[in-house]
Structure formats: structure tokens, C-alpha cells
Amino acid sequence: MITPTPITRTVIIGKGRRITIRELVSISSSDDERATVELFSVCPPPVDAAAQSLKDAEDAELETKHAASLLRFTDVCANVNVGSSLTRMGNDCGLASLTLLAHYISQDRYYPNKDQSSDELASSLVYIINHYVTHSETADLVLPSNSESFYQILISAKILPPNSTLLTVALPRILPLAMGVMSVGKLHTLSKGVDAISALSVERIGVADPKAYDSVLFDTLRPHRGLIRSASVLRVILEGSKSPANNATSQENKESCVDTAGSPVVSIPSIHGYAIDAIAASYKTLELELNCCESLNGQALDMTLVGLNYSQVLNAGVALLDASRDRSVWNLSDETPDVTTAAPSMTELNSLASLASNLYETSRDLHSSLVAEIKAAYSYIQTQSAQAILLQTKKAD
């Protein structure tokens, strides 16, 4: 029996509210931290039994309407051919797109002064979102990344009434924004652990020069903030290292060390430092962009800013991915970690959709590569531990 996905938090959207990238990721994540969506309301609570009874009746009627909307939505989605895998959004990006759409509609950005209130329209979307969040194990949300096809699904399912602004202004902005920031959020989370993970590879591979991460090199001679931080993390973690490769005190150990010039661990601070900072800077910019609004005349926002930041994060993510892959396979003769083969190509990135798609692939590949790097280091640590235990046993005998 499949149980509903456990919910750990609630994300509140609506008038006067801001939404963060972390909240979008938590709505769409398959991890332990999973969030449902709730519309912000300023309505006072019922003051007496009669008012409470009336509210309960209204809530029951609204629940029936939302359930009917959900059935129509799932039927339409099931009968839509989204084409190739390149035009199909993943479950996480689909939820993020619907959440942004509900958030913006609830702020009266696309349906002002209509027969249906913006809150009523947004609440229908929220009901659908929460269904897919709480039934993520069984309900697969299949939506196209093309704004016109996405629009037709919402209109055909009678989730939203027809609106030209929604098609020409809202969805062309919302879909690439949702797909991209989801991947930026995941890359931002992964980037926080790359220094610590790379330290495991330094322990396994070894570094011939004990001053490779020295403060003189990075605090004085090359004082970029990110480089200083990464080198400092490595120094702290590797202090007192028992790895033979990092304690080349004997001639035998020195000769067994890898060549410093060719080692993928020597350049860790130089690669990680700026890449992590670039991802963090774009993360802040894009989170602010999530909460920007069109002018009153309905003119679409220029998306150059989004594209530039996607490009920066993509380059930084590919740099981290290549570095992790190099470390994962270095000095492994018996087995090769299970990592994907090719990084995304940077030669055909001429649209926000392709940038968002490549960001998605990069975040997924970086996660896989970091897992492979951890496995390689863990195998080395197990071997070293077994050898140490055996040596202590022999000494005791």
C-alpha cells in the first residue's frame, strides 16, 4: 500500500507575499522536506455558530468545484501528446510552474476585475498542486514546456478562463523561469557541499605539495573571496590527515604521490571558489526576479537578465561537474564510478528554454557525479581502515 507523501511545511502565496526559490524546490522536491501550498487570506474568522455553518457550506461547495476541476485537469493531461522528451517538463518543473502561476494570479496580475475573483482562480490551481504534492508516489504530472500547449491544457480543463495576457505575457515568462530556478536551487544546494566532498578525494588521491592550499597562495597572492573560502575549508578538513599521500614524510610515500601538476585536486580552490560564488550571486538575483511584476499596461518583462544569470550558473555548474568527474575516476584501475558521460553542450544555447533544459541536466549530472566521488573515497577509506586494523592486530600479537 502506497502512503501519501509526508508534508513538513506550508508555503503561503498571495497578495503581499514573496516566494523564494527554496519554497519552490520544497513544493516540487521528492526529498523529506515537502511542502503544500496555501493562499494567504485576510478574512476574519467566523464570530458565531451561524457564520461558521455558512462558511463550512461554502467550503464544501468550493471543495466540490475543485475536485471536478482536478478530474478535468487529469483527463486533459492524460490525452495530451507532449511530444518528445525535450518538450516535456518533469514533475518538479510542472509543479513549480503551476505554483508561480497561482501566486501571480492571486496578486491580480492577469485576471483583474473579472466575474471570478483572482483568489477563486488561484485556489483551483492550489488544489491541483497540493493533490500532486501529497500523491507524488502515484500521480505523475505531465505538462508541456511550450507555453501555448500549457495554456490550452488550462483552458480545456476549465481551470482558467481564456485570457490573451496569460498566453502572450504570463506563460512565456513563467515556464522558463520555473524550469530554470528549480535547477538553480538544486545547484545552489549541491554547491554548498562540493568542498567537503572534494576533501575526501584529496584524502584518496593525495597531494604531493603540502602547501597546495596554503593561506599565502589564496589569502595573499590570489585573494578572491571564494578561493579563500574553499582553500580554508580544505585546510581545516585535511589538518592532521593520516593519508600516506598527504603525509609524504618518507621517500617511499613521496614517490607514491601523484604528480602535482596533473592532479585534479590541486586546482580545487580555483575551480570551486568562483563557481560557488557565481551560483550564489545568480541565486539571489533570480529569487528577486521571481517577485518582480509587470507594469500596469501589461507589457512583458524583458528576460535578458534571466538568460544572463542562467548562462552564468550553467557555466559554473559545468565547471563543478567536470572537476568532480575528473576526481571520481582518478587513480581507479579496478572500477569506474557510475557517472554520466557528457556534459551539456554550450554551443546551441540560444533560448531560455534550452538554457533551462541544460541547467536541469547539469544539476542532475552534478548530483550523480558527487555521489560517485563519495563512493570512490568511501571505498578508499574502508581499505585504509582495514589495513590499519590489521596492522594494529599484528602489533598486538
KOLDRENVO-862811 format. One record per residue (C-alpha): residue in one letter; x, y, z; residue number from 1. Coordinates in steps of 0.5 Angstrom, whole numbers, padded with zeros to 4 digits. Example, Ala and Ser with C-alpha at 12.3 -4.5 7.8 and 13.67 -1.06 7.14 Angstrom:
<zavos>
ZAVO_A_0025_-0009_0016_1
ZAVO_S_0027_-0002_0014_2
</zavos>
This chain:
<zavos>
ZAVO_M_0000_0000_0000_1
ZAVO_I_0003_0007_-0002_2
ZAVO_T_0002_0012_0003_3
ZAVO_P_0001_0020_0002_4
ZAVO_T_0008_0024_0002_5
ZAVO_P_0009_0027_0009_6
ZAVO_I_0009_0034_0009_7
ZAVO_T_0014_0038_0013_8
ZAVO_R_0012_0045_0012_9
ZAVO_T_0007_0050_0008_10
ZAVO_V_0008_0055_0003_11
ZAVO_I_0004_0061_0003_12
ZAVO_I_0003_0065_-0003_13
ZAVO_G_-0002_0071_-0005_14
ZAVO_K_-0002_0079_-0004_15
ZAVO_G_0003_0082_0000_16
ZAVO_R_0007_0075_0000_17
ZAVO_R_0014_0074_-0003_18
ZAVO_I_0016_0067_-0006_19
ZAVO_T_0023_0064_-0005_20
ZAVO_I_0027_0059_-0009_21
ZAVO_R_0028_0054_-0003_22
ZAVO_E_0020_0054_-0003_23
ZAVO_L_0019_0053_-0010_24
ZAVO_V_0024_0047_-0009_25
ZAVO_S_0021_0044_-0003_26
ZAVO_I_0014_0044_-0006_27
ZAVO_S_0017_0040_-0012_28
ZAVO_S_0022_0036_-0008_29
ZAVO_S_0022_0029_-0007_30
ZAVO_D_0026_0029_-0001_31
ZAVO_D_0024_0029_0006_32
ZAVO_E_0022_0037_0006_33
ZAVO_R_0016_0037_0002_34
ZAVO_A_0011_0043_0002_35
ZAVO_T_0004_0044_0001_36
ZAVO_V_0001_0051_-0002_37
ZAVO_E_-0004_0056_0002_38
ZAVO_L_-0007_0062_-0001_39
ZAVO_F_-0006_0068_0004_40
ZAVO_S_-0012_0070_0007_41
ZAVO_V_-0014_0077_0011_42
ZAVO_C_-0021_0074_0012_43
ZAVO_P_-0023_0075_0019_44
ZAVO_P_-0025_0068_0023_45
ZAVO_P_-0033_0067_0024_46
ZAVO_V_-0035_0070_0030_47
ZAVO_D_-0041_0066_0032_48
ZAVO_A_-0044_0059_0030_49
ZAVO_A_-0049_0061_0024_50
ZAVO_A_-0043_0065_0021_51
ZAVO_Q_-0039_0058_0022_52
ZAVO_S_-0044_0054_0019_53
ZAVO_L_-0045_0059_0013_54
ZAVO_K_-0037_0058_0012_55
ZAVO_D_-0037_0051_0012_56
ZAVO_A_-0042_0050_0007_57
ZAVO_E_-0038_0055_0002_58
ZAVO_D_-0032_0051_0004_59
ZAVO_A_-0036_0044_0002_60
ZAVO_E_-0038_0047_-0005_61
ZAVO_L_-0031_0050_-0006_62
ZAVO_E_-0028_0043_-0005_63
ZAVO_T_-0033_0040_-0010_64
ZAVO_K_-0032_0045_-0015_65
ZAVO_H_-0024_0044_-0014_66
ZAVO_A_-0025_0036_-0014_67
ZAVO_A_-0029_0037_-0021_68
ZAVO_S_-0023_0042_-0024_69
ZAVO_L_-0018_0037_-0022_70
ZAVO_L_-0021_0031_-0025_71
ZAVO_R_-0022_0035_-0032_72
ZAVO_F_-0015_0037_-0031_73
ZAVO_T_-0012_0030_-0030_74
ZAVO_D_-0016_0028_-0036_75
ZAVO_V_-0014_0033_-0041_76
ZAVO_C_-0007_0032_-0039_77
ZAVO_A_-0007_0024_-0040_78
ZAVO_N_-0010_0026_-0047_79
ZAVO_V_-0005_0031_-0049_80
ZAVO_N_0001_0029_-0053_81
ZAVO_V_0007_0033_-0051_82
ZAVO_G_0012_0030_-0056_83
ZAVO_S_0019_0029_-0055_84
ZAVO_S_0022_0029_-0048_85
ZAVO_L_0025_0035_-0050_86
ZAVO_T_0018_0039_-0049_87
ZAVO_R_0016_0035_-0043_88
ZAVO_M_0017_0038_-0036_89
ZAVO_G_0019_0034_-0031_90
ZAVO_N_0014_0033_-0025_91
ZAVO_D_0018_0038_-0021_92
ZAVO_C_0018_0044_-0026_93
ZAVO_G_0011_0043_-0027_94
ZAVO_L_0009_0044_-0020_95
ZAVO_A_0014_0050_-0020_96
ZAVO_S_0010_0053_-0026_97
ZAVO_L_0003_0052_-0023_98
ZAVO_T_0006_0055_-0016_99
ZAVO_L_0008_0061_-0020_100
ZAVO_L_0002_0062_-0024_101
ZAVO_A_-0002_0061_-0018_102
ZAVO_H_0002_0066_-0014_103
ZAVO_Y_0002_0071_-0020_104
ZAVO_I_-0006_0070_-0021_105
ZAVO_S_-0007_0071_-0013_106
ZAVO_Q_-0004_0078_-0014_107
ZAVO_D_-0009_0080_-0019_108
ZAVO_R_-0003_0081_-0024_109
ZAVO_Y_-0007_0077_-0030_110
ZAVO_Y_-0015_0077_-0028_111
ZAVO_P_-0016_0084_-0025_112
ZAVO_N_-0024_0085_-0024_113
ZAVO_K_-0027_0079_-0027_114
ZAVO_D_-0033_0075_-0026_115
ZAVO_Q_-0029_0070_-0022_116
ZAVO_S_-0024_0073_-0017_117
ZAVO_S_-0017_0072_-0017_118
ZAVO_D_-0017_0068_-0011_119
ZAVO_E_-0022_0064_-0013_120
ZAVO_L_-0018_0062_-0020_121
ZAVO_A_-0012_0061_-0016_122
ZAVO_S_-0015_0057_-0010_123
ZAVO_S_-0017_0052_-0016_124
ZAVO_L_-0009_0052_-0018_125
ZAVO_V_-0007_0051_-0011_126
ZAVO_Y_-0012_0045_-0010_127
ZAVO_I_-0009_0041_-0016_128
ZAVO_I_-0002_0043_-0014_129
ZAVO_N_-0003_0040_-0007_130
ZAVO_H_-0006_0034_-0010_131
ZAVO_Y_0000_0032_-0014_132
ZAVO_V_0005_0034_-0008_133
ZAVO_T_0001_0029_-0003_134
ZAVO_H_0000_0024_-0008_135
ZAVO_S_0007_0024_-0011_136
ZAVO_E_0008_0017_-0011_137
ZAVO_T_0002_0015_-0015_138
ZAVO_A_0001_0022_-0019_139
ZAVO_D_0005_0024_-0025_140
ZAVO_L_0004_0031_-0027_141
ZAVO_V_0006_0031_-0035_142
ZAVO_L_0006_0038_-0038_143
ZAVO_P_0009_0041_-0044_144
ZAVO_S_0014_0046_-0043_145
ZAVO_N_0011_0050_-0049_146
ZAVO_S_0007_0056_-0047_147
ZAVO_E_0002_0055_-0052_148
ZAVO_S_0000_0048_-0050_149
ZAVO_F_0001_0049_-0043_150
ZAVO_Y_-0005_0055_-0044_151
ZAVO_Q_-0009_0050_-0048_152
ZAVO_I_-0009_0045_-0042_153
ZAVO_L_-0011_0050_-0037_154
ZAVO_I_-0017_0053_-0042_155
ZAVO_S_-0019_0046_-0044_156
ZAVO_A_-0020_0044_-0037_157
ZAVO_K_-0023_0050_-0035_158
ZAVO_I_-0018_0051_-0029_159
ZAVO_L_-0018_0059_-0032_160
ZAVO_P_-0022_0063_-0037_161
ZAVO_P_-0019_0065_-0043_162
ZAVO_N_-0014_0071_-0043_163
ZAVO_S_-0009_0073_-0048_164
ZAVO_T_-0005_0076_-0043_165
ZAVO_L_-0004_0070_-0040_166
ZAVO_L_-0001_0067_-0047_167
ZAVO_T_0003_0073_-0049_168
ZAVO_V_0006_0075_-0043_169
ZAVO_A_0005_0071_-0037_170
ZAVO_L_0007_0064_-0039_171
ZAVO_P_0013_0065_-0044_172
ZAVO_R_0016_0068_-0037_173
ZAVO_I_0013_0063_-0032_174
ZAVO_L_0015_0057_-0035_175
ZAVO_P_0023_0058_-0037_176
ZAVO_L_0023_0062_-0030_177
ZAVO_A_0020_0056_-0026_178
ZAVO_M_0024_0051_-0030_179
ZAVO_G_0031_0055_-0029_180
ZAVO_V_0030_0057_-0022_181
ZAVO_M_0029_0050_-0020_182
ZAVO_S_0035_0048_-0023_183
ZAVO_V_0039_0054_-0020_184
ZAVO_G_0036_0052_-0013_185
ZAVO_K_0039_0045_-0013_186
ZAVO_L_0046_0047_-0016_187
ZAVO_H_0046_0052_-0010_188
ZAVO_T_0045_0047_-0005_189
ZAVO_L_0050_0042_-0008_190
ZAVO_S_0055_0047_-0009_191
ZAVO_K_0055_0048_-0001_192
ZAVO_G_0058_0041_0000_193
ZAVO_V_0063_0041_-0006_194
ZAVO_D_0069_0043_-0002_195
ZAVO_A_0068_0038_0004_196
ZAVO_I_0067_0032_-0002_197
ZAVO_S_0073_0034_-0005_198
ZAVO_A_0077_0034_0001_199
ZAVO_L_0075_0026_0001_200
ZAVO_S_0078_0026_-0006_201
ZAVO_V_0084_0029_-0003_202
ZAVO_E_0085_0024_0002_203
ZAVO_R_0084_0019_-0003_204
ZAVO_I_0089_0022_-0009_205
ZAVO_G_0093_0025_-0005_206
ZAVO_V_0097_0032_-0006_207
ZAVO_A_0105_0032_-0006_208
ZAVO_D_0105_0039_-0004_209
ZAVO_P_0103_0040_0003_210
ZAVO_K_0103_0048_0002_211
ZAVO_A_0098_0047_-0004_212
ZAVO_Y_0092_0050_0000_213
ZAVO_D_0097_0055_0004_214
ZAVO_S_0094_0061_0006_215
ZAVO_V_0100_0065_0003_216
ZAVO_L_0097_0063_-0004_217
ZAVO_F_0090_0064_-0003_218
ZAVO_D_0089_0070_0002_219
ZAVO_T_0095_0074_0000_220
ZAVO_L_0097_0072_-0007_221
ZAVO_R_0090_0071_-0010_222
ZAVO_P_0085_0074_-0005_223
ZAVO_H_0079_0072_-0008_224
ZAVO_R_0074_0071_-0003_225
ZAVO_G_0071_0065_-0006_226
ZAVO_L_0078_0062_-0007_227
ZAVO_I_0080_0064_0000_228
ZAVO_R_0074_0060_0003_229
ZAVO_S_0075_0054_-0001_230
ZAVO_A_0082_0053_0001_231
ZAVO_S_0081_0055_0008_232
ZAVO_V_0075_0049_0008_233
ZAVO_L_0080_0044_0005_234
ZAVO_R_0086_0046_0010_235
ZAVO_V_0081_0045_0016_236
ZAVO_I_0078_0038_0014_237
ZAVO_L_0085_0036_0012_238
ZAVO_E_0089_0038_0018_239
ZAVO_G_0092_0032_0021_240
ZAVO_S_0091_0028_0015_241
ZAVO_K_0093_0020_0016_242
ZAVO_S_0093_0019_0009_243
ZAVO_P_0100_0017_0006_244
ZAVO_A_0099_0021_0000_245
ZAVO_N_0098_0027_0005_246
ZAVO_N_0104_0026_0010_247
ZAVO_A_0110_0024_0005_248
ZAVO_T_0115_0024_0010_249
ZAVO_S_0119_0018_0008_250
ZAVO_Q_0122_0018_0001_251
ZAVO_E_0117_0012_-0001_252
ZAVO_N_0111_0016_0001_253
ZAVO_K_0114_0022_-0003_254
ZAVO_E_0115_0017_-0009_255
ZAVO_S_0108_0014_-0009_256
ZAVO_C_0105_0021_-0009_257
ZAVO_V_0101_0023_-0015_258
ZAVO_D_0104_0029_-0020_259
ZAVO_T_0102_0035_-0017_260
ZAVO_A_0102_0038_-0024_261
ZAVO_G_0097_0033_-0027_262
ZAVO_S_0093_0032_-0020_263
ZAVO_P_0085_0034_-0021_264
ZAVO_V_0086_0036_-0013_265
ZAVO_V_0091_0042_-0014_266
ZAVO_S_0086_0046_-0017_267
ZAVO_I_0080_0045_-0013_268
ZAVO_P_0080_0052_-0009_269
ZAVO_S_0081_0056_-0016_270
ZAVO_I_0075_0052_-0019_271
ZAVO_H_0070_0051_-0013_272
ZAVO_G_0072_0058_-0011_273
ZAVO_Y_0069_0063_-0016_274
ZAVO_A_0064_0057_-0019_275
ZAVO_I_0060_0057_-0012_276
ZAVO_D_0060_0065_-0011_277
ZAVO_A_0057_0065_-0018_278
ZAVO_I_0052_0061_-0017_279
ZAVO_A_0050_0064_-0010_280
ZAVO_A_0050_0071_-0014_281
ZAVO_S_0045_0069_-0019_282
ZAVO_Y_0041_0065_-0014_283
ZAVO_K_0040_0072_-0010_284
ZAVO_T_0039_0076_-0017_285
ZAVO_L_0034_0070_-0020_286
ZAVO_E_0030_0070_-0013_287
ZAVO_L_0029_0077_-0013_288
ZAVO_E_0027_0077_-0021_289
ZAVO_L_0021_0071_-0018_290
ZAVO_N_0018_0077_-0015_291
ZAVO_C_0018_0082_-0020_292
ZAVO_C_0012_0085_-0023_293
ZAVO_E_0010_0087_-0030_294
ZAVO_S_0008_0095_-0031_295
ZAVO_L_0000_0097_-0030_296
ZAVO_N_0000_0097_-0038_297
ZAVO_G_0001_0089_-0038_298
ZAVO_Q_0008_0090_-0042_299
ZAVO_A_0012_0084_-0042_300
ZAVO_L_0018_0084_-0037_301
ZAVO_D_0025_0083_-0041_302
ZAVO_M_0028_0077_-0040_303
ZAVO_T_0035_0078_-0042_304
ZAVO_L_0037_0079_-0034_305
ZAVO_V_0035_0072_-0033_306
ZAVO_G_0038_0069_-0039_307
ZAVO_L_0045_0072_-0037_308
ZAVO_N_0044_0069_-0030_309
ZAVO_Y_0042_0062_-0033_310
ZAVO_S_0049_0062_-0037_311
ZAVO_Q_0053_0064_-0031_312
ZAVO_V_0050_0059_-0027_313
ZAVO_L_0051_0054_-0032_314
ZAVO_N_0058_0055_-0034_315
ZAVO_A_0059_0055_-0026_316
ZAVO_G_0055_0048_-0026_317
ZAVO_V_0059_0045_-0031_318
ZAVO_A_0066_0047_-0028_319
ZAVO_L_0064_0044_-0022_320
ZAVO_L_0061_0038_-0026_321
ZAVO_D_0068_0037_-0030_322
ZAVO_A_0072_0038_-0024_323
ZAVO_S_0068_0032_-0020_324
ZAVO_R_0068_0027_-0025_325
ZAVO_D_0076_0028_-0026_326
ZAVO_R_0077_0027_-0019_327
ZAVO_S_0072_0021_-0019_328
ZAVO_V_0076_0017_-0024_329
ZAVO_W_0083_0019_-0022_330
ZAVO_N_0087_0013_-0020_331
ZAVO_L_0082_0008_-0020_332
ZAVO_S_0084_0002_-0024_333
ZAVO_D_0079_-0004_-0022_334
ZAVO_E_0073_0000_-0022_335
ZAVO_T_0070_0006_-0025_336
ZAVO_P_0064_0010_-0022_337
ZAVO_D_0058_0010_-0025_338
ZAVO_V_0058_0017_-0028_339
ZAVO_T_0054_0020_-0034_340
ZAVO_T_0058_0021_-0040_341
ZAVO_A_0058_0028_-0043_342
ZAVO_A_0057_0035_-0040_343
ZAVO_P_0052_0039_-0043_344
ZAVO_S_0054_0043_-0050_345
ZAVO_M_0055_0050_-0049_346
ZAVO_T_0054_0051_-0057_347
ZAVO_E_0047_0052_-0058_348
ZAVO_L_0044_0056_-0052_349
ZAVO_N_0040_0061_-0056_350
ZAVO_S_0034_0061_-0052_351
ZAVO_L_0031_0061_-0045_352
ZAVO_A_0028_0054_-0046_353
ZAVO_S_0035_0051_-0048_354
ZAVO_L_0038_0054_-0042_355
ZAVO_A_0033_0052_-0037_356
ZAVO_S_0034_0045_-0040_357
ZAVO_N_0041_0045_-0040_358
ZAVO_L_0041_0047_-0033_359
ZAVO_Y_0036_0042_-0031_360
ZAVO_E_0041_0036_-0034_361
ZAVO_T_0047_0040_-0031_362
ZAVO_S_0044_0039_-0024_363
ZAVO_R_0042_0032_-0024_364
ZAVO_D_0049_0030_-0027_365
ZAVO_L_0053_0034_-0022_366
ZAVO_H_0049_0030_-0016_367
ZAVO_S_0051_0024_-0020_368
ZAVO_S_0058_0025_-0020_369
ZAVO_L_0058_0028_-0013_370
ZAVO_V_0055_0021_-0011_371
ZAVO_A_0060_0017_-0015_372
ZAVO_E_0066_0022_-0012_373
ZAVO_I_0064_0020_-0005_374
ZAVO_K_0063_0012_-0007_375
ZAVO_A_0070_0013_-0009_376
ZAVO_A_0073_0016_-0003_377
ZAVO_Y_0069_0011_0002_378
ZAVO_S_0072_0005_-0002_379
ZAVO_Y_0079_0008_0000_380
ZAVO_I_0077_0010_0007_381
ZAVO_Q_0075_0003_0008_382
ZAVO_T_0081_0000_0005_383
ZAVO_Q_0086_0004_0009_384
ZAVO_S_0082_0003_0016_385
ZAVO_A_0082_-0005_0014_386
ZAVO_Q_0090_-0004_0013_387
ZAVO_A_0090_0000_0020_388
ZAVO_I_0086_-0005_0024_389
ZAVO_L_0090_-0011_0021_390
ZAVO_L_0097_-0007_0023_391
ZAVO_Q_0095_-0006_0030_392
ZAVO_T_0093_-0013_0031_393
ZAVO_K_0100_-0016_0028_394
ZAVO_K_0103_-0011_0033_395
ZAVO_A_0099_-0013_0039_396
ZAVO_D_0101_-0021_0037_397
</zavos>
